[in-house]
Amino acid sequence: ATLDRAVSFCRSTLVYGRASEHPPRVEPIEFRPLAEEVADAVRAVERGVEIVVETAPDFVVHADPGHLYRILLNLVRNAADALAAAGASTGAGANESPRIAIRAASLDAGRDAIDVSDNGPGVAPQMRAHLFEPFGATTRAGGAGLGLAIAAELARGHGGDVTLLDGPGATFRVTLPRPREAVG
């Protein structure tokens, strides 16, 4: 188990080092199929966590497809890890099953928002200050604390950002600008 953790940590560190290997090649992407692909990948590993994509079928974002996949995968994996560790704690009933929702919509005239929300316990106040720093926050045994740092770095490469929204559970919002020719 210790060796597996060490290998996982090294792999995460190498991936983090490659996070900026090329500038984003921004193109229009149908969001829903990409989000479903991420959901399927995490569902295969995290059984017992419901992952739903709640986005219009024709919604288009402007991003590098590989970078956006990595951003979403890191956010959804983090949510699944938190739910696996703590279980669902928000919502109507105490018996609610662990759930992650992926949503995307226009935020304003020049930006889109992608939200990854879970119904877990949320993020502890003491962790918030270092959430997006490399090695700054992890809730998973053997985790390297790089998922949020990588997601934020890739989003910033697009001229966007990743933030934690207040509310029940945890909601991480990725904002991405639309190219000037796509606005309007």
C-alpha positions as CSV (number, residue, x, y, z in Angstrom):
1,A,0.0,0.0,0.0
2,T,2.9,2.4,0.8
3,L,4.5,1.7,-2.5
4,D,1.2,2.3,-4.3
5,R,0.8,5.6,-2.6
6,A,4.4,6.6,-3.5
7,V,3.9,5.6,-7.2
8,S,0.6,7.6,-7.2
9,F,2.3,10.6,-5.7
10,C,5.1,10.5,-8.2
11,R,2.7,10.1,-11.1
12,S,0.6,13.1,-9.8
13,T,3.7,15.2,-9.5
14,L,4.8,14.4,-13.0
15,V,1.3,15.2,-14.4
16,Y,1.4,18.5,-12.5
17,G,4.7,19.3,-14.1
18,R,3.3,18.7,-17.5
19,A,0.1,20.7,-16.9
20,S,1.4,23.6,-18.9
21,E,3.1,21.5,-21.6
22,H,1.3,23.5,-24.4
23,P,-0.8,26.6,-24.5
24,P,-4.5,25.8,-24.9
25,R,-5.7,25.3,-28.4
26,V,-9.2,26.8,-28.0
27,E,-12.0,25.5,-30.1
28,P,-15.8,25.2,-29.8
29,I,-16.7,22.0,-28.0
30,E,-20.1,20.5,-27.4
31,F,-19.9,20.3,-23.6
32,R,-22.4,17.5,-22.8
33,P,-20.5,14.7,-24.6
34,L,-17.2,15.7,-22.9
35,A,-18.9,15.9,-19.5
36,E,-20.5,12.5,-20.0
37,E,-17.1,11.0,-20.9
38,V,-15.7,12.3,-17.7
39,A,-18.7,11.1,-15.7
40,D,-18.3,7.6,-17.2
41,A,-14.6,7.5,-16.4
42,V,-15.2,8.4,-12.7
43,R,-18.3,6.1,-12.5
44,A,-16.1,3.2,-13.5
45,V,-13.9,3.7,-10.4
46,E,-16.3,5.3,-7.8
47,R,-19.2,2.9,-7.5
48,G,-22.1,4.2,-5.4
49,V,-21.7,7.8,-6.4
50,E,-24.3,9.1,-8.8
51,I,-22.9,11.5,-11.4
52,V,-25.3,13.4,-13.6
53,V,-24.7,15.9,-16.4
54,E,-27.4,18.6,-16.2
55,T,-26.6,20.7,-19.3
56,A,-28.4,21.5,-22.5
57,P,-27.4,19.0,-25.2
58,D,-26.3,21.8,-27.6
59,F,-24.3,23.9,-25.1
60,V,-20.9,24.9,-26.6
61,V,-17.9,26.1,-24.6
62,H,-14.6,27.4,-26.1
63,A,-11.6,25.6,-24.7
64,D,-8.8,23.1,-25.4
65,P,-10.6,19.7,-25.3
66,G,-7.7,17.9,-23.6
67,H,-7.3,20.7,-21.0
68,L,-11.1,20.9,-20.3
69,Y,-11.2,17.1,-19.9
70,R,-8.4,17.2,-17.3
71,I,-10.1,20.1,-15.5
72,L,-13.4,18.3,-15.3
73,L,-11.8,15.0,-14.4
74,N,-9.9,16.5,-11.5
75,L,-12.9,18.3,-10.1
76,V,-15.3,15.2,-10.5
77,R,-12.6,12.9,-9.0
78,N,-12.1,15.2,-6.0
79,A,-15.9,15.4,-5.4
80,A,-16.2,11.6,-5.7
81,D,-13.3,11.1,-3.2
82,A,-14.9,13.6,-0.8
83,L,-18.2,11.8,-1.0
84,A,-16.6,8.3,-0.6
85,A,-14.8,9.6,2.5
86,A,-17.7,11.5,4.1
87,G,-20.9,10.5,2.3
88,A,-23.8,12.8,1.4
89,S,-24.8,15.3,4.0
90,T,-27.0,17.9,2.3
91,G,-30.3,17.8,0.7
92,A,-33.8,16.8,1.8
93,G,-33.1,13.6,3.6
94,A,-30.4,11.9,5.6
95,N,-30.7,8.9,3.4
96,E,-29.8,10.8,0.2
97,S,-27.2,9.0,-1.9
98,P,-23.9,10.6,-2.8
99,R,-24.4,12.7,-5.9
100,I,-22.3,14.9,-8.2
101,A,-23.9,17.3,-10.8
102,I,-22.0,18.8,-13.7
103,R,-23.6,21.9,-15.2
104,A,-22.6,24.4,-17.8
105,A,-24.3,27.7,-18.8
106,S,-23.6,31.2,-20.0
107,L,-22.5,33.3,-17.1
108,D,-22.7,36.6,-18.9
109,A,-22.1,38.0,-22.4
110,G,-18.5,37.0,-22.5
111,R,-18.1,34.1,-20.1
112,D,-19.4,30.6,-19.6
113,A,-19.5,28.8,-16.2
114,I,-19.1,25.1,-15.5
115,D,-20.1,23.9,-12.1
116,V,-19.2,20.6,-10.4
117,S,-21.4,20.3,-7.3
118,D,-21.7,17.5,-4.8
119,N,-24.0,16.9,-1.8
120,G,-21.2,16.1,0.6
121,P,-20.1,18.0,3.7
122,G,-18.4,20.9,1.8
123,V,-14.9,22.2,2.2
124,A,-13.6,22.8,5.8
125,P,-12.8,26.4,6.5
126,Q,-9.2,25.7,7.3
127,M,-8.6,24.1,3.9
128,R,-10.0,27.0,1.8
129,A,-6.9,29.2,2.0
130,H,-4.7,26.6,0.3
131,L,-7.2,24.8,-2.0
132,F,-5.6,25.8,-5.3
133,E,-1.9,25.5,-4.2
134,P,0.1,22.5,-5.2
135,F,0.2,19.9,-2.4
136,G,-2.0,22.3,-0.4
137,A,-5.2,20.2,0.1
138,T,-6.1,16.6,-0.1
139,T,-8.8,14.6,1.6
140,R,-7.8,11.2,0.1
141,A,-5.3,8.9,1.7
142,G,-2.3,8.8,-0.7
143,G,-3.6,11.9,-2.5
144,A,-1.0,14.4,-3.7
145,G,-3.1,17.5,-3.4
146,L,-2.6,18.5,-7.0
147,G,-6.0,18.1,-8.6
148,L,-7.3,21.5,-7.8
149,A,-4.0,23.2,-8.5
150,I,-3.9,21.6,-12.0
151,A,-7.5,22.5,-12.7
152,A,-6.9,26.1,-11.7
153,E,-3.7,26.4,-13.7
154,L,-5.3,25.0,-16.9
155,A,-8.3,27.3,-16.5
156,R,-6.0,30.3,-16.0
157,G,-4.2,29.3,-19.2
158,H,-7.6,29.8,-21.0
159,G,-8.0,33.3,-19.3
160,G,-10.5,31.8,-16.9
161,D,-10.4,30.6,-13.3
162,V,-11.7,28.0,-10.8
163,T,-13.4,29.1,-7.6
164,L,-15.2,27.5,-4.7
165,L,-18.8,28.8,-4.3
166,D,-20.6,29.1,-1.0
167,G,-23.5,26.8,-0.4
168,P,-24.4,23.4,0.7
169,G,-21.9,20.7,-0.3
170,A,-19.1,21.8,-2.5
171,T,-19.5,23.6,-5.8
172,F,-16.4,24.4,-7.8
173,R,-17.0,26.9,-10.7
174,V,-14.8,27.0,-13.8
175,T,-15.2,30.2,-15.7
176,L,-14.0,30.3,-19.3
177,P,-14.1,33.3,-21.7
178,R,-15.7,33.2,-25.1
179,P,-13.6,34.4,-28.0
180,R,-14.7,37.8,-29.2
181,E,-16.1,36.3,-32.5
182,A,-18.3,33.9,-30.4
183,V,-19.9,36.6,-28.3
184,G,-23.1,38.1,-29.7
